Amino acid sequence: MATTIEDGSGQGFSAKVDQDNRLFMRGVTEDEFEHSVRNGRSFNVNTQFISITTGSTTEHAILYIKNNEDTDIVLGAWFVGTAGASGTTFGVGPLLSVYYNPTGGSLISDASPVEIVNRQGGSSETFDLTVYKATGPNKTVTGVGTPVLFQTHPKEGRAFGTVYLSLKKGASLAVTYIPNGAEPLEIYTGFQGYKPESFNTGE
């Protein structure tokens, strides 16, 4: 006696099996970030342009993010761009660093908030993060150790890449920039991030 595999929606669709006993199906694969975007659990933070006019060899703190959620936050991509640079670079050129868990500094005490934007238009999902940007040059962060990310950057241009950093509740990070002669210039930086459902619901 034949067994029919039917869908559970009540529309009467049944599975197809060919002469080689292969069951036909259609699947859609998406990674965790794409799934989070589609479900309104992904966000962008972007400093927009910050003017760095002085401090050629100064390590300027430009972005701070702290996770206040009860669950982990994943930062899946990092981006940075510079424009209007009129200085002459030296050494290895401009340097960017990302540090975990700064304990203080004028970047944090000055507290210039950055808006957190949901990557799904129309979503009501919010993100409990503290995000600050520098209001100008010479902002600092203190209490940092070895950077988790460290890279050179062109005098002018844009870079974007996957990074996959994770912040547990209460953890934070800061981004710093050393112009090494590129100043004066405009710089922006930010991250794409998400709340992974697998951490929150046991999926």
Number of C-alpha atoms within 10 A of each C-alpha: 3 4 5 10 11 13 11 9 7 7 8 9 12 11 11 13 11 8 6 6 8 9 10 9 8 4 4 4 7 9 7 15 20 14 16 20 19 15 14 20 23 28 21 17 21 21 23 14 18 18 18 24 17 17 17 19 16 16 21 24 27 27 29 29 24 22 22 18 16 11 16 20 25 21 22 18 17 20 16 19 19 21 17 15 20 13 16 13 17 13 7 10 16 22 18 19 18 20 20 22 20 20 12 13 14 14 25 25 12 13 15 15 16 20 13 17 15 22 19 16 10 8 13 9 12 13 17 13 18 17 23 24 29 26 18 17 20 18 21 20 25 15 11 15 10 10 15 11 13 14 10 14 20 16 24 16 13 15 12 13 11 12 15 12 16 17 20 15 16 14 17 21 22 26 23 22 24 22 30 21 21 28 24 20 21 19 23 19 23 24 23 22 25 26 23 19 16 9 11 11 7 6 7
